[in-house]
Amino acid sequence: MYLYSQFDEDFVRNRVAQFRGQVAKRLDGSLIEDEFKPLRLMNGLYLQLHAYMLRVAIPYGSLDSAKMRQLAMIADRWDKGYGHFTTRQNIQFNWPKLNDVPDILDALADVGMHAIQTSGNTIRNVTADHFAGAADDEIEDPRLVAELLRQWSTDHPEFQSLPRKFKIAVTGSPNDRAVVKAHDIGLRMIRNESGEPGFEVIVGGGLGRSPFIGKTMREFLPKADLLPYLEAILHIYNLHGRRDNKYKARIKILLHEEGLAIIREQVEAAFARIRPQFQTPSDELVADIARYFRKPDLPPRGTGSFEGLIAANPAFRSFTETNVANHTNPDYGIVTISLKPIGGTPGDATSDQMRVVADVAQRYGHDEIRVSHEQNLILPHVAKADIPAVYAALREAGLATANVGLISDIIACPGMDYCALATARSIPIAQEISTRFDELKLENDIGPLKIKISGCINACGHHHVGHIGILGLDRAGVENYQITLGGDGTETMSLGERAGPGFSAEDLIPALERLINTYLDLRQSRDETFLQTYRRLGTGPFKAALYPQTTEQEAA
């Protein structure tokens, strides 16, 4: 994990001191809210439905035990004893008091963390594959690149007032676990014909009220050209992105209105001007950063009681089938800690649970923790011989739910329980879905299925790329839930298709039951997933299941 340099430390401390003065002026009335708003957003502080919310950056989703324990302390001391892990691999505290925020930021700085650029029209927290450095399908660890992007983008003088917020994701694997095609810039590591690693550069993806799949701007970009090429993209966007309408201000709209060919020509021309003058990071700097991302020493351990416990304990077997992924070292596994207990709030972790994760990571996981965009936590390097002990500790803390990738592993935004922009609830819907399908005992029979829920059209719950997406809207003061089908956030990305009219909160769960039962009836085998069945058959049979009365009327 990257450790702050003295420059990083001084920069963050100066920002905290500056913001402390701004908060004091807001509290004594020297600044009114309209004047204070841009200042607090620069420091990750939002004003939500009931209280302030502080969004803390977790660069490319990487934590260690010290950072996690500090987050737990902050939750206890200045919040309500929990934190919410987000789809941007960040953590949010939903109840801080304004006068406490500078102290929270100082406490974050004590462990090399901050909330800078987690809001505002700037380059947001760079996200990455949560299995980085451990996955057996990886070309290279993308975290080195993500850290270079963090350093390049933080307080970049040209890009602090972009037309709109800007999000970058990077993956080092051909199997996309970072949803790169749904970002303003997505970087997918590939090899050229000579076997050299570089990036496919994907631009203009995004969800929200106008969802787009990103388009390939460069099929192969050498790693050495990455920063100046991204600088060229941001430069063109900053010049030509719309500022007259915030709903049309993202780079995806610029590409849609102008066309990929025109924007690519402008970017390439800008790149040709920028590249000769660009101060590429020195080999020494890159090597200094790279040393923080070396794989930990992973000595041969064998599997110990791992295989025997799988055979003897059905609950442990279920956990390993869903929550343990293949590691580059066959004696090790990648353990995903589900933050989606049945009936729980997706992404929430109590301070006590954070401390358990910190303890387990330090003892068994080489002191590495990751946050996934799917709102779970990951221990990337766990010896299989230690997984039984890890499972026991997680189970005692309520963190051993064996549901990763299943129907109850739901992504959900905070919705109307917290967010001032929301038009419907998300959390209670997620809780009802997981509870109902647990009651039906169908989850394992259903198999891999991704449900994603957004409480408004801004799509913070990524509903467009859910195999089943749910969008909550307000219809004349009544919550109404639209269903989309066939979305996919991986390398085969697709946007879900709206099935038809929305459902009331009371009718939504029965509709989902009909939908799932139809899938179970129509799949060719237990190995055919919901998404595969949908792609094979199309929307017809699923719409018929959702709207049986309409189908009967049409037949009549």
C-alpha positions as CSV (number, residue, x, y, z in Angstrom):
1,M,0.0,0.0,0.0
2,Y,1.2,3.5,-0.9
3,L,2.5,5.5,2.0
4,Y,2.2,9.3,2.0
5,S,5.4,11.3,1.3
6,Q,6.1,14.4,3.2
7,F,4.6,16.4,0.3
8,D,1.4,14.4,0.7
9,E,1.3,15.0,4.4
10,D,1.9,18.7,4.2
11,F,-0.6,19.1,1.4
12,V,-3.4,17.4,3.4
13,R,-2.6,19.1,6.7
14,N,-2.7,22.5,5.0
15,R,-6.1,21.7,3.4
16,V,-7.5,20.7,6.8
17,A,-6.2,23.9,8.4
18,Q,-7.7,25.9,5.6
19,F,-11.1,24.2,5.9
20,R,-11.0,24.6,9.7
21,G,-11.0,28.3,9.2
22,Q,-13.8,28.1,6.6
23,V,-16.0,26.1,9.0
24,A,-15.4,28.6,11.8
25,K,-16.6,31.4,9.5
26,R,-19.7,29.4,8.5
27,L,-20.5,28.8,12.2
28,D,-20.1,32.5,13.2
29,G,-22.1,33.6,10.2
30,S,-19.3,35.2,8.2
31,L,-20.0,32.8,5.4
32,I,-23.6,32.1,4.3
33,E,-24.5,28.6,2.9
34,D,-24.2,29.6,-0.7
35,E,-20.7,30.8,-0.1
36,F,-19.8,27.8,2.0
37,K,-21.2,25.2,-0.3
38,P,-18.3,25.1,-2.9
39,L,-15.8,25.1,-0.1
40,R,-17.3,22.2,1.8
41,L,-17.7,20.2,-1.4
42,M,-14.0,20.6,-2.2
43,N,-13.5,18.7,1.1
44,G,-16.1,16.0,0.5
45,L,-18.8,17.4,2.8
46,Y,-22.4,17.2,1.6
47,L,-25.6,18.4,3.1
48,Q,-28.0,15.5,2.9
49,L,-31.6,15.1,3.8
50,H,-31.2,15.0,7.6
51,A,-27.6,16.0,8.3
52,Y,-24.2,16.6,6.8
53,M,-22.5,13.6,5.1
54,L,-18.7,13.3,4.8
55,R,-17.3,11.2,2.0
56,V,-13.8,9.9,2.6
57,A,-11.6,8.9,-0.2
58,I,-10.2,5.3,-0.3
59,P,-7.9,5.5,-3.3
60,Y,-8.4,2.5,-5.6
61,G,-10.2,0.9,-2.7
62,S,-7.1,0.0,-0.7
63,L,-7.0,0.0,3.1
64,D,-4.9,-1.5,5.9
65,S,-5.7,-2.3,9.5
66,A,-4.6,1.1,10.9
67,K,-6.8,2.9,8.4
68,M,-9.8,0.7,9.1
69,R,-9.4,1.1,12.9
70,Q,-9.3,4.8,12.5
71,L,-12.5,4.7,10.4
72,A,-14.0,2.7,13.3
73,M,-12.9,5.3,15.8
74,I,-14.3,8.1,13.7
75,A,-17.6,6.2,13.5
76,D,-17.8,5.9,17.3
77,R,-16.6,9.3,18.2
78,W,-18.2,11.6,15.7
79,D,-21.0,9.6,14.0
80,K,-23.4,6.9,15.0
81,G,-21.1,3.9,15.2
82,Y,-21.1,2.8,11.6
83,G,-19.9,3.7,8.1
84,H,-21.3,3.1,4.6
85,F,-19.0,1.7,1.9
86,T,-19.9,3.0,-1.5
87,T,-19.8,2.1,-5.2
88,R,-16.9,4.5,-5.6
89,Q,-14.8,2.4,-3.2
90,N,-15.2,5.2,-0.6
91,I,-16.7,5.3,2.8
92,Q,-19.4,7.8,3.9
93,F,-20.3,9.0,7.4
94,N,-23.9,10.1,7.5
95,W,-24.2,12.0,10.7
96,P,-21.2,14.3,11.4
97,K,-21.7,17.7,13.0
98,L,-20.3,20.6,11.1
99,N,-18.1,21.8,14.0
100,D,-16.5,18.3,14.3
101,V,-15.6,17.9,10.6
102,P,-12.2,19.5,10.8
103,D,-11.3,17.2,13.7
104,I,-12.4,14.2,11.6
105,L,-10.2,15.4,8.7
106,D,-7.3,15.7,11.1
107,A,-7.9,12.2,12.4
108,L,-8.0,10.9,8.8
109,A,-4.7,12.7,8.0
110,D,-3.1,10.9,11.0
111,V,-3.4,7.7,9.0
112,G,-2.8,9.1,5.5
113,M,-6.4,9.6,4.4
114,H,-8.5,12.6,3.4
115,A,-11.8,13.6,1.7
116,I,-10.3,15.8,-1.0
117,Q,-12.0,15.5,-4.5
118,T,-14.7,13.2,-3.3
119,S,-17.1,15.8,-4.6
120,G,-17.2,18.7,-7.0
121,N,-16.6,19.1,-10.7
122,T,-13.2,17.6,-10.6
123,I,-11.5,14.2,-11.1
124,R,-13.0,12.0,-8.4
125,N,-11.4,9.1,-6.5
126,V,-9.8,6.7,-9.0
127,T,-11.2,3.2,-8.7
128,A,-9.7,-0.1,-9.6
129,D,-10.2,-3.8,-9.6
130,H,-10.7,-4.9,-6.0
131,F,-8.7,-8.1,-6.7
132,A,-5.7,-6.2,-8.0
133,G,-2.4,-7.8,-7.2
134,A,-4.0,-11.1,-6.4
135,A,-6.2,-12.3,-9.2
136,D,-5.0,-15.2,-11.3
137,D,-6.2,-13.6,-14.6
138,E,-4.3,-10.4,-14.1
139,I,-1.8,-9.0,-16.7
140,E,-0.4,-6.5,-14.3
141,D,-1.4,-4.9,-11.0
142,P,-3.3,-1.7,-11.9
143,R,-2.7,0.0,-8.5
144,L,0.6,1.5,-9.6
145,V,-1.2,3.2,-12.5
146,A,-4.1,4.2,-10.2
147,E,-1.6,5.8,-7.7
148,L,0.0,7.7,-10.5
149,L,-3.4,8.9,-11.6
150,R,-4.2,10.0,-8.0
151,Q,-1.0,12.0,-7.8
152,W,-1.5,13.6,-11.2
153,S,-5.1,14.5,-10.7
154,T,-5.1,15.7,-7.1
155,D,-5.3,19.6,-7.1
156,H,-4.5,19.6,-10.9
157,P,-4.7,23.3,-11.6
158,E,-6.5,22.9,-15.0
159,F,-9.1,20.4,-13.8
160,Q,-10.5,21.8,-10.6
161,S,-13.5,23.4,-12.3
162,L,-14.6,21.0,-15.0
163,P,-18.0,21.1,-16.7
164,R,-19.0,18.2,-14.4
165,K,-17.6,15.6,-12.1
166,F,-15.2,13.1,-13.8
167,K,-14.6,9.5,-12.9
168,I,-11.7,7.2,-13.9
169,A,-11.5,3.4,-13.4
170,V,-8.7,1.0,-14.2
171,T,-8.4,-2.7,-14.5
172,G,-5.3,-4.9,-15.1
173,S,-7.4,-7.9,-16.1
174,P,-9.3,-8.9,-19.3
175,N,-12.2,-9.8,-17.0
176,D,-13.6,-6.4,-16.0
177,R,-14.3,-6.1,-12.2
178,A,-14.1,-2.3,-12.3
179,V,-17.0,-1.4,-14.6
180,V,-14.6,0.5,-16.8
181,K,-17.1,1.0,-19.6
182,A,-19.4,3.0,-17.3
183,H,-16.8,5.6,-16.5
184,D,-15.8,8.9,-18.1
185,I,-12.5,7.2,-18.8
186,G,-12.0,3.5,-18.4
187,L,-8.6,1.9,-18.7
188,R,-8.4,-1.8,-19.6
189,M,-4.9,-3.3,-19.6
190,I,-4.1,-5.4,-22.7
191,R,-1.1,-6.6,-24.5
192,N,-0.1,-5.6,-28.1
193,E,1.2,-8.0,-30.7
194,S,4.7,-7.8,-29.2
195,G,3.4,-8.8,-25.8
196,E,3.9,-5.4,-24.3
197,P,1.3,-4.2,-21.7
198,G,-0.6,-1.1,-22.4
199,F,-4.2,0.2,-22.2
200,E,-7.4,0.2,-24.2
201,V,-8.7,3.7,-23.5
202,I,-12.5,3.8,-23.2
203,V,-14.2,7.2,-23.0
204,G,-17.7,8.5,-22.5
205,G,-19.3,5.8,-20.4
206,G,-21.7,6.7,-17.6
207,L,-25.1,6.0,-16.1
208,G,-27.5,8.5,-14.7
209,R,-30.4,9.9,-16.6
210,S,-28.6,9.4,-19.9
211,P,-26.7,6.1,-19.8
212,F,-24.0,5.3,-22.3
213,I,-21.5,2.5,-22.8
214,G,-18.0,3.9,-23.2
215,K,-16.4,4.0,-26.6
216,T,-12.8,3.0,-27.4
217,M,-10.8,6.1,-28.2
218,R,-7.4,4.2,-28.4
219,E,-7.2,0.5,-29.0
220,F,-3.7,0.4,-27.5
221,L,-1.9,3.1,-25.6
222,P,1.7,2.5,-24.4
223,K,1.9,2.9,-20.6
224,A,4.5,5.7,-21.0
225,D,1.9,7.8,-22.9
226,L,-0.9,7.3,-20.4
227,L,-0.7,10.6,-18.4
228,P,-0.3,13.0,-21.3
229,Y,-3.0,11.2,-23.2
230,L,-5.4,11.5,-20.3
231,E,-4.4,15.2,-20.0
232,A,-5.3,15.6,-23.7
233,I,-8.7,14.1,-23.1
234,L,-9.4,16.2,-20.0
235,H,-8.2,19.3,-21.9
236,I,-10.6,18.8,-24.8
237,Y,-13.4,18.1,-22.4
238,N,-12.7,21.2,-20.3
239,L,-12.7,23.3,-23.5
240,H,-15.8,21.9,-25.2
241,G,-17.9,20.2,-22.5
242,R,-21.3,21.9,-22.0
243,R,-21.6,24.3,-19.1
244,D,-25.1,25.6,-19.9
245,N,-26.9,22.5,-18.7
246,K,-25.6,20.3,-15.9
247,Y,-27.6,17.3,-17.2
248,K,-25.7,17.5,-20.5
249,A,-22.3,18.4,-19.1
250,R,-20.6,15.0,-18.8
251,I,-18.1,13.9,-21.5
252,K,-20.5,11.2,-22.6
253,I,-22.9,13.9,-23.9
254,L,-20.0,15.6,-25.7
255,L,-19.1,12.4,-27.5
256,H,-22.7,11.7,-28.3
257,E,-23.4,15.2,-29.7
258,E,-20.1,15.7,-31.6
259,G,-19.3,12.1,-32.5
260,L,-16.4,9.9,-31.4
261,A,-14.4,10.6,-34.6
262,I,-14.4,14.4,-34.1
263,I,-13.5,14.2,-30.4
264,R,-10.8,11.6,-31.1
265,E,-9.2,13.9,-33.7
266,Q,-9.2,16.8,-31.3
267,V,-7.7,14.6,-28.5
268,E,-5.0,13.2,-30.8
269,A,-4.1,16.8,-31.9
270,A,-3.9,17.9,-28.3
271,F,-1.9,14.9,-27.4
272,A,0.6,15.6,-30.1
273,R,1.1,19.1,-28.7
274,I,1.2,18.0,-25.0
275,R,3.4,14.9,-25.3
276,P,6.7,16.6,-26.2
277,Q,6.3,19.0,-23.3
278,F,4.9,16.7,-20.7
279,Q,7.1,15.9,-17.8
280,T,6.7,12.1,-17.7
281,P,7.2,10.6,-14.2
282,S,10.8,9.6,-13.8
283,D,11.9,6.0,-13.6
284,E,12.9,6.7,-10.0
285,L,9.5,8.0,-9.1
286,V,7.7,5.1,-10.7
287,A,10.1,2.6,-9.0
288,D,9.5,4.3,-5.7
289,I,5.8,4.0,-6.0
290,A,6.0,0.4,-7.4
291,R,7.8,-0.8,-4.3
292,Y,4.6,-0.2,-2.3
293,F,2.7,-2.5,-4.5
294,R,4.9,-5.6,-4.5
295,K,3.1,-8.8,-3.7
296,P,3.6,-9.8,0.0
297,D,5.8,-12.8,0.7
298,L,3.5,-15.7,0.3
299,P,5.3,-18.8,1.4
300,P,3.9,-22.3,0.7
301,R,1.3,-23.2,3.3
302,G,-0.6,-26.1,1.9
303,T,-4.3,-26.2,2.6
304,G,-4.4,-27.4,6.2
305,S,-8.0,-28.2,7.3
306,F,-9.5,-26.2,4.4
307,E,-10.5,-29.1,2.2
308,G,-11.7,-31.2,5.1
309,L,-13.9,-28.5,6.5
310,I,-15.4,-28.0,3.1
311,A,-16.5,-31.6,3.1
312,A,-17.7,-31.6,6.7
313,N,-19.3,-28.2,7.1
314,P,-22.1,-27.2,4.6
315,A,-22.1,-23.6,5.8
316,F,-18.3,-23.3,5.3
317,R,-18.6,-25.0,1.9
318,S,-21.2,-22.4,0.8
319,F,-18.9,-19.6,2.0
320,T,-16.0,-20.9,0.0
321,E,-18.1,-21.4,-3.1
322,T,-19.4,-17.8,-3.2
323,N,-16.9,-15.7,-1.1
324,V,-13.5,-17.2,-2.0
325,A,-11.9,-16.6,-5.4
326,N,-8.8,-18.0,-7.0
327,H,-5.4,-16.4,-6.2
328,T,-2.3,-16.4,-8.3
329,N,-0.8,-18.7,-5.6
330,P,-2.8,-22.0,-5.3
331,D,-2.1,-22.1,-1.6
332,Y,-4.0,-18.9,-1.1
333,G,-7.5,-17.5,-1.8
334,I,-9.1,-14.1,-2.2
335,V,-11.8,-13.7,0.5
336,T,-14.7,-11.4,0.0
337,I,-16.5,-10.2,3.1
338,S,-20.1,-9.6,2.3
339,L,-21.6,-6.4,3.7
340,K,-25.0,-7.7,2.7
341,P,-26.4,-9.7,5.6
342,I,-30.0,-11.0,5.0
343,G,-32.2,-8.0,5.8
344,G,-29.3,-5.7,6.3
345,T,-28.4,-2.3,4.7
346,P,-26.1,-3.0,1.7
347,G,-22.6,-1.5,2.3
348,D,-23.0,-0.7,6.0
349,A,-20.4,-1.9,8.6
350,T,-20.5,-1.1,12.3
351,S,-17.4,0.1,14.1
352,D,-17.0,-3.2,15.8
353,Q,-17.2,-5.0,12.5
354,M,-14.6,-2.7,11.1
355,R,-12.3,-3.6,13.9
356,V,-12.8,-7.3,13.3
357,V,-11.9,-6.9,9.7
358,A,-8.8,-5.0,10.7
359,D,-7.8,-7.7,13.2
360,V,-8.4,-10.5,10.6
361,A,-6.5,-8.6,7.9
362,Q,-3.5,-8.0,10.2
363,R,-3.4,-11.6,11.5
364,Y,-4.2,-13.6,8.4
365,G,-4.3,-11.2,5.4
366,H,-0.9,-9.5,5.1
367,D,-2.6,-6.3,6.4
368,E,-4.4,-5.6,3.2
369,I,-8.1,-4.8,2.8
370,R,-9.9,-3.7,-0.3
371,V,-13.3,-2.1,-0.9
372,S,-15.2,-3.2,-4.0
373,H,-17.5,-1.2,-6.1
374,E,-20.1,-3.8,-5.1
375,Q,-20.0,-2.5,-1.5
376,N,-18.2,-5.4,0.0
377,L,-14.7,-5.8,1.6
378,I,-11.9,-8.1,0.4
379,L,-8.9,-9.8,2.0
380,P,-6.8,-10.3,-1.2
381,H,-4.1,-12.6,0.3
382,V,-5.3,-15.3,2.7
383,A,-3.7,-18.7,3.0
384,K,-6.2,-21.5,2.5
385,A,-5.0,-23.0,5.7
386,D,-6.1,-19.8,7.5
387,I,-9.5,-19.4,5.8
388,P,-11.3,-21.6,8.4
389,A,-10.1,-19.3,11.2
390,V,-11.0,-16.2,9.1
391,Y,-14.5,-17.7,8.5
392,A,-15.0,-18.3,12.3
393,A,-14.0,-14.8,13.2
394,L,-16.2,-13.3,10.5
395,R,-19.1,-15.5,11.4
396,E,-19.0,-14.3,15.0
397,A,-19.1,-10.7,13.9
398,G,-22.0,-11.3,11.5
399,L,-19.8,-10.9,8.5
400,A,-19.8,-14.4,7.0
401,T,-22.9,-14.2,4.8
402,A,-22.3,-16.6,1.9
403,N,-24.0,-14.6,-0.8
404,V,-21.4,-12.9,-3.0
405,G,-22.7,-12.7,-6.5
406,L,-26.1,-14.1,-5.5
407,I,-29.5,-12.4,-5.4
408,S,-29.1,-10.9,-1.9
409,D,-25.7,-9.4,-2.8
410,I,-27.5,-6.2,-3.8
411,I,-26.0,-2.9,-4.7
412,A,-28.2,-0.1,-3.4
413,C,-27.8,3.7,-3.0
414,P,-28.9,5.3,0.3
415,G,-32.1,6.4,-1.3
416,M,-34.7,8.6,0.4
417,D,-33.5,7.4,3.9
418,Y,-30.6,9.8,3.6
419,C,-30.2,11.5,0.2
420,A,-31.8,14.9,-0.6
421,L,-31.9,14.0,-4.3
422,A,-33.7,10.7,-3.9
423,T,-37.3,10.2,-5.1
424,A,-37.8,6.7,-3.5
425,R,-36.4,4.4,-0.9
426,S,-33.7,1.9,-1.8
427,I,-32.6,0.4,1.4
428,P,-35.9,-1.1,2.5
429,I,-36.5,-2.5,-0.9
430,A,-33.1,-4.3,-0.8
431,Q,-33.8,-5.6,2.7
432,E,-37.2,-6.9,1.6
433,I,-35.7,-8.7,-1.5
434,S,-33.0,-10.4,0.5
435,T,-35.4,-11.4,3.2
436,R,-38.0,-12.8,0.9
437,F,-35.7,-14.9,-1.2
438,D,-34.0,-16.2,2.0
439,E,-37.4,-17.3,3.1
440,L,-38.0,-19.1,-0.2
441,K,-34.6,-20.8,0.1
442,L,-34.1,-20.2,-3.6
443,E,-30.8,-18.1,-3.6
444,N,-28.4,-20.9,-4.3
445,D,-30.7,-22.5,-6.8
446,I,-31.0,-19.2,-8.7
447,G,-27.2,-18.9,-8.9
448,P,-25.3,-15.8,-10.0
449,L,-27.7,-12.8,-10.3
450,K,-26.9,-9.1,-9.8
451,I,-29.7,-6.8,-8.5
452,K,-28.9,-3.1,-8.4
453,I,-31.2,-0.5,-7.0
454,S,-31.2,3.3,-7.4
455,G,-33.5,5.7,-5.5
456,C,-33.5,8.3,-8.3
457,I,-32.6,8.8,-11.9
458,N,-29.0,9.7,-11.0
459,A,-28.3,5.9,-10.8
460,C,-25.9,5.8,-7.9
461,G,-27.0,2.2,-7.4
462,H,-25.9,1.3,-11.0
463,H,-29.3,-0.1,-11.8
464,H,-28.7,0.2,-15.6
465,V,-26.0,-2.5,-15.4
466,G,-27.9,-4.9,-13.1
467,H,-29.1,-8.2,-14.5
468,I,-32.2,-6.9,-12.8
469,G,-32.2,-3.2,-12.2
470,I,-34.7,-1.3,-10.0
471,L,-35.2,2.4,-10.3
472,G,-37.3,4.2,-7.7
473,L,-39.3,7.2,-8.8
474,D,-42.0,9.5,-7.5
475,R,-45.3,9.2,-9.3
476,A,-47.7,11.8,-7.9
477,G,-46.3,11.4,-4.4
478,V,-46.2,7.6,-4.5
479,E,-43.1,5.5,-4.8
480,N,-43.0,3.7,-8.1
481,Y,-40.3,1.1,-9.1
482,Q,-39.3,0.5,-12.7
483,I,-37.6,-2.8,-13.6
484,T,-34.8,-3.1,-16.2
485,L,-33.6,-6.4,-17.5
486,G,-30.3,-7.6,-19.1
487,G,-27.8,-5.1,-17.8
488,D,-24.2,-6.1,-17.3
489,G,-21.3,-4.2,-15.9
490,T,-18.5,-6.5,-17.0
491,E,-16.3,-6.6,-20.2
492,T,-19.5,-7.7,-22.1
493,M,-21.3,-4.6,-20.8
494,S,-24.9,-3.9,-21.7
495,L,-27.5,-1.5,-20.5
496,G,-30.7,-2.9,-19.1
497,E,-33.9,-2.6,-21.0
498,R,-36.9,-1.1,-19.3
499,A,-39.5,-3.9,-18.9
500,G,-42.6,-1.8,-18.8
501,P,-44.7,0.2,-16.2
502,G,-43.4,0.5,-12.7
503,F,-44.6,-1.3,-9.6
504,S,-45.7,0.0,-6.2
505,A,-43.5,-1.0,-3.3
506,E,-46.1,-3.6,-2.3
507,D,-46.3,-5.1,-5.7
508,L,-42.6,-5.2,-6.5
509,I,-41.6,-8.3,-4.5
510,P,-44.4,-10.5,-6.0
511,A,-43.3,-9.2,-9.5
512,L,-39.7,-10.2,-8.8
513,E,-40.9,-13.6,-7.6
514,R,-42.7,-14.2,-10.9
515,L,-39.7,-13.0,-12.8
516,I,-37.3,-15.4,-11.0
517,N,-39.7,-18.4,-11.2
518,T,-39.9,-17.8,-15.0
519,Y,-36.1,-17.9,-15.2
520,L,-36.0,-21.1,-13.2
521,D,-38.6,-22.7,-15.5
522,L,-36.9,-21.6,-18.7
523,R,-33.2,-22.1,-18.1
524,Q,-31.6,-24.9,-20.0
525,S,-29.6,-26.2,-17.0
526,R,-28.6,-25.1,-13.5
527,D,-25.4,-23.7,-15.1
528,E,-27.2,-21.3,-17.3
529,T,-27.4,-17.9,-15.4
530,F,-30.2,-15.5,-15.5
531,L,-28.3,-13.2,-17.8
532,Q,-27.5,-16.0,-20.2
533,T,-31.1,-17.1,-20.2
534,Y,-32.2,-13.5,-20.8
535,R,-29.8,-13.1,-23.7
536,R,-30.9,-16.3,-25.3
537,L,-34.6,-15.7,-25.1
538,G,-35.0,-11.9,-25.1
539,T,-37.5,-9.9,-23.1
540,G,-40.7,-11.6,-24.2
541,P,-41.2,-14.3,-21.5
542,F,-39.9,-12.1,-18.7
543,K,-42.3,-9.2,-19.6
544,A,-45.1,-11.8,-19.7
545,A,-44.1,-12.9,-16.2
546,L,-44.0,-9.3,-14.9
547,Y,-47.3,-8.2,-16.5
548,P,-49.5,-11.3,-16.6
549,Q,-52.8,-9.3,-16.9
550,T,-51.5,-7.4,-19.9
551,T,-50.5,-10.6,-21.6
552,E,-53.9,-12.2,-20.9
553,Q,-55.6,-9.1,-22.4
554,E,-53.5,-9.2,-25.5
555,A,-54.2,-12.9,-25.9
556,A,-57.9,-12.3,-25.7
